[in-house]
Amino acid sequence: KRILKEIPEYDKVTSGVSVAAHIGLDALRASCKHFDEWVSRLEKLGGKE
């Protein structure tokens, strides 16, 4: 709600992808332990370690 107050056209699905791409996966993983763990589990499922 705070984001929408500042940026009414914000859409989590479409804008979120652009924001994540701009920030970068490494930075997101470094700043959020749970996200890093989730991505690590996905990588293991895909055979990437």
Biopython code that builds the backbone (N, CA, C, O; Angstrom):
import numpy as np
from Bio.PDB.StructureBuilder import StructureBuilder

atoms = [
    (1, "LYS", "N", (0.822, -1.201, 0.000)),
    (1, "LYS", "CA", (0.000, 0.000, 0.000)),
    (1, "LYS", "C", (0.862, 1.260, 0.000)),
    (1, "LYS", "O", (0.492, 2.280, -0.580)),
    (2, "ARG", "N", (2.017, 1.172, 0.660)),
    (2, "ARG", "CA", (2.902, 2.337, 0.668)),
    (2, "ARG", "C", (3.457, 2.600, -0.727)),
    (2, "ARG", "O", (3.580, 3.751, -1.147)),
    (3, "ILE", "N", (3.790, 1.528, -1.442)),
    (3, "ILE", "CA", (4.300, 1.700, -2.811)),
    (3, "ILE", "C", (3.219, 2.299, -3.690)),
    (3, "ILE", "O", (3.477, 3.238, -4.443)),
    (4, "LEU", "N", (2.007, 1.761, -3.599)),
    (4, "LEU", "CA", (0.911, 2.270, -4.425)),
    (4, "LEU", "C", (0.586, 3.733, -4.118)),
    (4, "LEU", "O", (0.159, 4.476, -5.002)),
    (5, "LYS", "N", (0.788, 4.141, -2.873)),
    (5, "LYS", "CA", (0.556, 5.540, -2.520)),
    (5, "LYS", "C", (1.532, 6.446, -3.274)),
    (5, "LYS", "O", (1.164, 7.534, -3.719)),
    (6, "GLU", "N", (2.777, 5.988, -3.412)),
    (6, "GLU", "CA", (3.798, 6.773, -4.096)),
    (6, "GLU", "C", (3.792, 6.585, -5.608)),
    (6, "GLU", "O", (4.068, 7.519, -6.360)),
    (7, "ILE", "N", (3.472, 5.355, -6.049)),
    (7, "ILE", "CA", (3.494, 5.015, -7.478)),
    (7, "ILE", "C", (2.189, 4.284, -7.814)),
    (7, "ILE", "O", (2.168, 3.053, -7.828)),
    (8, "PRO", "N", (1.112, 5.008, -8.081)),
    (8, "PRO", "CA", (-0.200, 4.392, -8.301)),
    (8, "PRO", "C", (-0.235, 3.363, -9.441)),
    (8, "PRO", "O", (-1.043, 2.436, -9.408)),
    (9, "GLU", "N", (0.624, 3.519, -10.436)),
    (9, "GLU", "CA", (0.603, 2.588, -11.571)),
    (9, "GLU", "C", (1.413, 1.319, -11.302)),
    (9, "GLU", "O", (1.506, 0.454, -12.173)),
    (10, "TYR", "N", (2.001, 1.195, -10.106)),
    (10, "TYR", "CA", (2.817, 0.026, -9.758)),
    (10, "TYR", "C", (1.975, -1.244, -9.797)),
    (10, "TYR", "O", (0.875, -1.290, -9.245)),
    (11, "ASP", "N", (2.496, -2.258, -10.445)),
    (11, "ASP", "CA", (1.875, -3.582, -10.483)),
    (11, "ASP", "C", (2.939, -4.580, -10.054)),
    (11, "ASP", "O", (3.984, -4.693, -10.695)),
    (12, "LYS", "N", (2.676, -5.300, -8.977)),
    (12, "LYS", "CA", (3.678, -6.196, -8.396)),
    (12, "LYS", "C", (4.229, -7.191, -9.413)),
    (12, "LYS", "O", (5.432, -7.451, -9.437)),
    (13, "VAL", "N", (3.368, -7.743, -10.243)),
    (13, "VAL", "CA", (3.802, -8.767, -11.188)),
    (13, "VAL", "C", (4.711, -8.183, -12.261)),
    (13, "VAL", "O", (5.828, -8.663, -12.457)),
    (14, "THR", "N", (4.250, -7.170, -12.945)),
    (14, "THR", "CA", (5.052, -6.643, -14.047)),
    (14, "THR", "C", (6.193, -5.756, -13.558)),
    (14, "THR", "O", (7.309, -5.862, -14.066)),
    (15, "SER", "N", (5.943, -4.898, -12.598)),
    (15, "SER", "CA", (6.985, -4.019, -12.085)),
    (15, "SER", "C", (8.009, -4.794, -11.268)),
    (15, "SER", "O", (9.198, -4.477, -11.298)),
    (16, "GLY", "N", (7.554, -5.802, -10.544)),
    (16, "GLY", "CA", (8.454, -6.595, -9.715)),
    (16, "GLY", "C", (9.556, -7.252, -10.519)),
    (16, "GLY", "O", (10.698, -7.318, -10.064)),
    (17, "VAL", "N", (9.236, -7.733, -11.692)),
    (17, "VAL", "CA", (10.235, -8.365, -12.557)),
    (17, "VAL", "C", (11.282, -7.339, -12.979)),
    (17, "VAL", "O", (12.479, -7.625, -12.947)),
    (18, "SER", "N", (10.841, -6.158, -13.370)),
    (18, "SER", "CA", (11.774, -5.111, -13.786)),
    (18, "SER", "C", (12.666, -4.665, -12.631)),
    (18, "SER", "O", (13.868, -4.469, -12.808)),
    (19, "VAL", "N", (12.081, -4.509, -11.465)),
    (19, "VAL", "CA", (12.845, -4.090, -10.292)),
    (19, "VAL", "C", (13.876, -5.156, -9.933)),
    (19, "VAL", "O", (15.034, -4.834, -9.667)),
    (20, "ALA", "N", (13.463, -6.416, -9.924)),
    (20, "ALA", "CA", (14.382, -7.514, -9.600)),
    (20, "ALA", "C", (15.528, -7.582, -10.604)),
    (20, "ALA", "O", (16.677, -7.809, -10.223)),
    (21, "ALA", "N", (15.222, -7.389, -11.870)),
    (21, "ALA", "CA", (16.268, -7.420, -12.897)),
    (21, "ALA", "C", (17.252, -6.262, -12.703)),
    (21, "ALA", "O", (18.458, -6.420, -12.895)),
    (22, "HIS", "N", (16.730, -5.120, -12.328)),
    (22, "HIS", "CA", (17.580, -3.946, -12.111)),
    (22, "HIS", "C", (18.486, -4.141, -10.887)),
    (22, "HIS", "O", (19.670, -3.805, -10.927)),
    (23, "ILE", "N", (17.931, -4.679, -9.815)),
    (23, "ILE", "CA", (18.689, -4.877, -8.575)),
    (23, "ILE", "C", (19.715, -5.997, -8.751)),
    (23, "ILE", "O", (20.859, -5.868, -8.315)),
    (24, "GLY", "N", (19.309, -7.086, -9.384)),
    (24, "GLY", "CA", (20.202, -8.217, -9.609)),
    (24, "GLY", "C", (19.982, -9.334, -8.598)),
    (24, "GLY", "O", (19.709, -9.088, -7.423)),
    (25, "LEU", "N", (20.105, -10.539, -9.072)),
    (25, "LEU", "CA", (19.856, -11.722, -8.251)),
    (25, "LEU", "C", (20.835, -11.818, -7.080)),
    (25, "LEU", "O", (20.434, -12.161, -5.968)),
    (26, "ASP", "N", (22.098, -11.521, -7.315)),
    (26, "ASP", "CA", (23.089, -11.613, -6.244)),
    (26, "ASP", "C", (22.757, -10.662, -5.091)),
    (26, "ASP", "O", (22.858, -11.040, -3.924)),
    (27, "ALA", "N", (22.366, -9.445, -5.414)),
    (27, "ALA", "CA", (22.024, -8.467, -4.370)),
    (27, "ALA", "C", (20.772, -8.902, -3.612)),
    (27, "ALA", "O", (20.706, -8.763, -2.390)),
    (28, "LEU", "N", (19.787, -9.424, -4.325)),
    (28, "LEU", "CA", (18.569, -9.898, -3.665)),
    (28, "LEU", "C", (18.868, -11.059, -2.729)),
    (28, "LEU", "O", (18.367, -11.120, -1.606)),
    (29, "ARG", "N", (19.689, -11.971, -3.211)),
    (29, "ARG", "CA", (20.046, -13.132, -2.383)),
    (29, "ARG", "C", (20.837, -12.702, -1.159)),
    (29, "ARG", "O", (20.646, -13.254, -0.075)),
    (30, "ALA", "N", (21.713, -11.735, -1.314)),
    (30, "ALA", "CA", (22.534, -11.269, -0.200)),
    (30, "ALA", "C", (21.701, -10.538, 0.854)),
    (30, "ALA", "O", (22.032, -10.561, 2.039)),
    (31, "SER", "N", (20.631, -9.895, 0.420)),
    (31, "SER", "CA", (19.837, -9.098, 1.359)),
    (31, "SER", "C", (18.684, -9.866, 1.994)),
    (31, "SER", "O", (18.071, -9.383, 2.945)),
    (32, "CYS", "N", (18.383, -11.052, 1.482)),
    (32, "CYS", "CA", (17.245, -11.806, 2.016)),
    (32, "CYS", "C", (17.591, -13.282, 2.131)),
    (32, "CYS", "O", (17.672, -13.996, 1.131)),
    (33, "LYS", "N", (17.792, -13.723, 3.350)),
    (33, "LYS", "CA", (18.180, -15.110, 3.623)),
    (33, "LYS", "C", (17.137, -16.099, 3.087)),
    (33, "LYS", "O", (17.488, -17.117, 2.489)),
    (34, "HIS", "N", (15.870, -15.795, 3.302)),
    (34, "HIS", "CA", (14.811, -16.719, 2.868)),
    (34, "HIS", "C", (14.746, -16.833, 1.354)),
    (34, "HIS", "O", (14.536, -17.923, 0.822)),
    (35, "PHE", "N", (14.923, -15.721, 0.657)),
    (35, "PHE", "CA", (14.948, -15.745, -0.803)),
    (35, "PHE", "C", (16.133, -16.569, -1.295)),
    (35, "PHE", "O", (16.003, -17.366, -2.223)),
    (36, "ASP", "N", (17.288, -16.372, -0.667)),
    (36, "ASP", "CA", (18.480, -17.129, -1.045)),
    (36, "ASP", "C", (18.259, -18.628, -0.849)),
    (36, "ASP", "O", (18.644, -19.432, -1.699)),
    (37, "GLU", "N", (17.645, -18.998, 0.261)),
    (37, "GLU", "CA", (17.373, -20.423, 0.513)),
    (37, "GLU", "C", (16.414, -20.990, -0.524)),
    (37, "GLU", "O", (16.589, -22.118, -0.985)),
    (38, "TRP", "N", (15.401, -20.211, -0.891)),
    (38, "TRP", "CA", (14.421, -20.656, -1.882)),
    (38, "TRP", "C", (15.084, -20.847, -3.247)),
    (38, "TRP", "O", (14.844, -21.849, -3.920)),
    (39, "VAL", "N", (15.916, -19.889, -3.654)),
    (39, "VAL", "CA", (16.608, -19.998, -4.938)),
    (39, "VAL", "C", (17.565, -21.187, -4.909)),
    (39, "VAL", "O", (17.690, -21.900, -5.904)),
    (40, "SER", "N", (18.233, -21.406, -3.794)),
    (40, "SER", "CA", (19.145, -22.558, -3.670)),
    (40, "SER", "C", (18.394, -23.868, -3.845)),
    (40, "SER", "O", (18.888, -24.784, -4.502)),
    (41, "ARG", "N", (17.214, -23.964, -3.267)),
    (41, "ARG", "CA", (16.404, -25.189, -3.441)),
    (41, "ARG", "C", (16.003, -25.371, -4.901)),
    (41, "ARG", "O", (16.039, -26.488, -5.418)),
    (42, "LEU", "N", (15.626, -24.295, -5.564)),
    (42, "LEU", "CA", (15.273, -24.374, -6.979)),
    (42, "LEU", "C", (16.476, -24.807, -7.820)),
    (42, "LEU", "O", (16.341, -25.621, -8.734)),
    (43, "GLU", "N", (17.646, -24.261, -7.506)),
    (43, "GLU", "CA", (18.849, -24.625, -8.250)),
    (43, "GLU", "C", (19.161, -26.111, -8.087)),
    (43, "GLU", "O", (19.559, -26.772, -9.046)),
    (44, "LYS", "N", (18.981, -26.633, -6.884)),
    (44, "LYS", "CA", (19.225, -28.058, -6.658)),
    (44, "LYS", "C", (18.255, -28.920, -7.457)),
    (44, "LYS", "O", (18.640, -29.957, -7.996)),
    (45, "LEU", "N", (16.997, -28.492, -7.533)),
    (45, "LEU", "CA", (16.000, -29.230, -8.314)),
    (45, "LEU", "C", (16.358, -29.233, -9.797)),
    (45, "LEU", "O", (16.117, -30.211, -10.505)),
    (46, "GLY", "N", (16.936, -28.126, -10.256)),
    (46, "GLY", "CA", (17.311, -27.997, -11.669)),
    (46, "GLY", "C", (18.685, -28.562, -11.983)),
    (46, "GLY", "O", (19.115, -28.550, -13.136)),
    (47, "GLY", "N", (19.367, -29.051, -10.977)),
    (47, "GLY", "CA", (20.686, -29.636, -11.202)),
    (47, "GLY", "C", (21.815, -28.632, -11.208)),
    (47, "GLY", "O", (22.945, -28.994, -11.538)),
    (48, "LYS", "N", (21.556, -27.384, -10.855)),
    (48, "LYS", "CA", (22.598, -26.355, -10.823)),
    (48, "LYS", "C", (23.008, -26.132, -9.374)),
    (48, "LYS", "O", (22.180, -25.814, -8.520)),
    (49, "GLU", "N", (24.295, -26.305, -9.113)),
    (49, "GLU", "CA", (24.788, -26.075, -7.745)),
    (49, "GLU", "C", (26.082, -25.336, -7.771)),
    (49, "GLU", "O", (26.651, -25.050, -6.718)),
]
sb = StructureBuilder()
sb.init_structure("model")
sb.init_model(0)
sb.init_chain("A")
sb.init_seg("    ")
for serial, (resi, resn, name, xyz) in enumerate(atoms, 1):
    if name == "N":
        sb.init_residue(resn, " ", resi, " ")
    sb.init_atom(name, np.array(xyz, "f"), 0.0, 1.0, " ", f" {name:<3s}", serial, name[0])
structure = sb.get_structure()
